[in-house]
Every structure is written in C-alpha cells, then in structure tokens.
Amino acid sequence: MAADLGALAADLRAETAVLDALLAPLDEPGWHLPTPAPGWTVLDQVTHLAFFDEITTIAATEPARFRVLRDEASAAPEGPVESAVARSRHLSGAEAHAWLTRARAEMIEALCACKPGARVSWFGPDMSPASAMTARIMETWAHGQDIADALGAEHPPTAALRQVAHIGVRALPNSFVARGLPVPSGPVYVELSGPVGELWTWGDPDAADRVQGPALDFCLVATRRRHPDDADLLVVGPVAEAWIPIAQAFAGPPGADPAPRGGR
C-alpha cells in the first residue's frame, strides 16, 4: 500500500510547530547558544534544516539541477553539511527562521505534488517522496532535540515520533555499515509505546532478539542524542545487543558517541 503523503505532511507540520514554539521566544543572543552538536549553535541547527529542505525541493522538482548542486556541495573540503552551515552564519535568527518557514512550506508542497512511483535524487540512494518526507521528520525532531537541550526546554513528543522510530528500525543495517561492521542476519522485533500509550511494532513478535520500551527513549538512542545507558529499553539477544549501542537513524558517519548522563 502506498504511503499517505498527506498524513506524513501533517506529521511534519506538527513537528515543525513544536520547533517553532522553541524558537519564537529567542532573542538574538539566544540564537547563538551552543547546542550538543560540537561547534553548532541554535542558528546552525535551523539553517541546516532550512538548507536541506530547500535542496529537497530542488531534488523533487529539478533533478538535473540538484545533481549539479549535490556534486558541488560534496566537493567542499568540509563536506556538504558543514559547508552549508558555515555559509549561513551571517544570518540573523529572524532571517534563519523565515528561511526555514519558507523552505519547509515549499518542500512539503513539492513532495506532495510528486507523481505515484516518483523517485527523489539524494546524496545517497534515490528515495520515494514518502521516504524523503519521513527523513525530514526525523531530522526536524533530532535537531529540535538539540535545540531543546541547548535551551534547557521541554521537547514535547508528537505522533510524528512514530516516523522517527520507523527510520530508526529500518536503519538497523546502516548502523553496522556506518561502523564498517558486518550486518547480522537475525531478525529483531521492536515494540515501542508511543506518546499517549499506543503500541508500535516492527518485525516478528516470535523473534528471539527484541527491543522494547518507550518510543521516545528508542528515538533518542537511534538519533544518537542519548547514550543507551540513559534509555529505558529492554534489549534481548545478541543481534539487538550489538545494534542498540551503535543504532543510527541517519546516513553518513556516526560521529562521537554520546556520553552517558548517569540516569534514565
């Protein structure tokens, strides 16, 4: 069954509203507070999201132009992520927020307008429009968590957390590949409780390997925002026990492991 792009767009809008609520009270010094991402401020987190929203729109609507931009960005010595952030540090907080608002609306419109069976080019393998939208949900949630941590603020979960968890589960093979490790063949059953107690599951419930617990904890671990020792997860079986410490919902290198905070 085809993914419901309208429902995914609603999830992304809900997650964007949570982010907007974090950003709205900030004065200019607040935009320059450091976040848990080394060397990145709140401003950097927002311009990172805006840049990749904008380039997703180009990928969906002008694939040839996207491939040129992708090759140029990938050729930068510091890589496409850091180079895009560095180029945007002259912006004010208000300018960065306006850019994200505009780029996000345009991207949602572009992805929802894609024809059935369309593919969206990317820095890695091509994606379906639904996968591209889901990836933007995951990125928004993860970088929103960084911003909430920087501000010492609450980061209330929405129903969109299911999409973050979905990517985290599907990315099990990538978690091993990113570390140069062989991908295990055994199945893992994942059972997570959502923000209002709903149950989300993936895989065969009879699998010997399993991960169970709050979806929020799983997503914090899978996006590498928290150490597994700080998560209330039941992890059973050799494959699951090997996966959770290196779980990674995003592409690219894993970066530094998050340090334990000393409590669940």
ChimeraX attribute file (.defattr): number of C-alpha atoms within 10 A of each C-alpha:
attribute: neighborCount
match mode: 1-to-1
recipient: residues
	/A:1	3
	/A:2	7
	/A:3	11
	/A:4	10
	/A:5	19
	/A:6	13
	/A:7	12
	/A:8	21
	/A:9	23
	/A:10	14
	/A:11	21
	/A:12	26
	/A:13	17
	/A:14	17
	/A:15	23
	/A:16	19
	/A:17	12
	/A:18	19
	/A:19	21
	/A:20	15
	/A:21	11
	/A:22	17
	/A:23	22
	/A:24	11
	/A:25	9
	/A:26	15
	/A:27	11
	/A:28	12
	/A:29	10
	/A:30	16
	/A:31	21
	/A:32	18
	/A:33	15
	/A:34	20
	/A:35	21
	/A:36	17
	/A:37	17
	/A:38	8
	/A:39	8
	/A:40	18
	/A:41	20
	/A:42	27
	/A:43	28
	/A:44	29
	/A:45	22
	/A:46	24
	/A:47	24
	/A:48	24
	/A:49	21
	/A:50	25
	/A:51	19
	/A:52	20
	/A:53	25
	/A:54	18
	/A:55	19
	/A:56	28
	/A:57	22
	/A:58	21
	/A:59	25
	/A:60	24
	/A:61	17
	/A:62	14
	/A:63	17
	/A:64	12
	/A:65	12
	/A:66	21
	/A:67	16
	/A:68	11
	/A:69	16
	/A:70	17
	/A:71	12
	/A:72	12
	/A:73	18
	/A:74	15
	/A:75	12
	/A:76	13
	/A:77	9
	/A:78	12
	/A:79	12
	/A:80	18
	/A:81	14
	/A:82	15
	/A:83	16
	/A:84	19
	/A:85	20
	/A:86	14
	/A:87	11
	/A:88	16
	/A:89	15
	/A:90	11
	/A:91	14
	/A:92	15
	/A:93	24
	/A:94	16
	/A:95	13
	/A:96	23
	/A:97	19
	/A:98	13
	/A:99	19
	/A:100	23
	/A:101	15
	/A:102	13
	/A:103	21
	/A:104	24
	/A:105	15
	/A:106	16
	/A:107	26
	/A:108	23
	/A:109	13
	/A:110	17
	/A:111	24
	/A:112	17
	/A:113	13
	/A:114	17
	/A:115	9
	/A:116	9
	/A:117	9
	/A:118	14
	/A:119	19
	/A:120	24
	/A:121	22
	/A:122	17
	/A:123	15
	/A:124	8
	/A:125	8
	/A:126	14
	/A:127	16
	/A:128	18
	/A:129	26
	/A:130	23
	/A:131	18
	/A:132	21
	/A:133	24
	/A:134	23
	/A:135	19
	/A:136	25
	/A:137	25
	/A:138	27
	/A:139	19
	/A:140	23
	/A:141	27
	/A:142	22
	/A:143	23
	/A:144	24
	/A:145	22
	/A:146	22
	/A:147	29
	/A:148	20
	/A:149	16
	/A:150	18
	/A:151	18
	/A:152	9
	/A:153	11
	/A:154	12
	/A:155	17
	/A:156	12
	/A:157	17
	/A:158	17
	/A:159	16
	/A:160	23
	/A:161	19
	/A:162	25
	/A:163	22
	/A:164	27
	/A:165	27
	/A:166	19
	/A:167	21
	/A:168	23
	/A:169	24
	/A:170	13
	/A:171	18
	/A:172	22
	/A:173	17
	/A:174	20
	/A:175	29
	/A:176	18
	/A:177	15
	/A:178	17
	/A:179	13
	/A:180	9
	/A:181	11
	/A:182	10
	/A:183	14
	/A:184	14
	/A:185	8
	/A:186	12
	/A:187	16
	/A:188	25
	/A:189	19
	/A:190	25
	/A:191	20
	/A:192	23
	/A:193	18
	/A:194	20
	/A:195	17
	/A:196	9
	/A:197	10
	/A:198	10
	/A:199	14
	/A:200	16
	/A:201	17
	/A:202	16
	/A:203	13
	/A:204	13
	/A:205	14
	/A:206	10
	/A:207	13
	/A:208	15
	/A:209	19
	/A:210	24
	/A:211	22
	/A:212	19
	/A:213	18
	/A:214	19
	/A:215	27
	/A:216	22
	/A:217	22
	/A:218	28
	/A:219	29
	/A:220	22
	/A:221	25
	/A:222	29
	/A:223	23
	/A:224	23
	/A:225	20
	/A:226	20
	/A:227	22
	/A:228	24
	/A:229	15
	/A:230	16
	/A:231	19
	/A:232	16
	/A:233	20
	/A:234	14
	/A:235	20
	/A:236	16
	/A:237	14
	/A:238	14
	/A:239	19
	/A:240	23
	/A:241	15
	/A:242	15
	/A:243	20
	/A:244	19
	/A:245	16
	/A:246	21
	/A:247	26
	/A:248	28
	/A:249	28
	/A:250	20
	/A:251	13
	/A:252	14
	/A:253	11
	/A:254	16
	/A:255	9
	/A:256	9
	/A:257	12
	/A:258	13
	/A:259	13
	/A:260	13
	/A:261	11
	/A:262	8
	/A:263	9
	/A:264	13
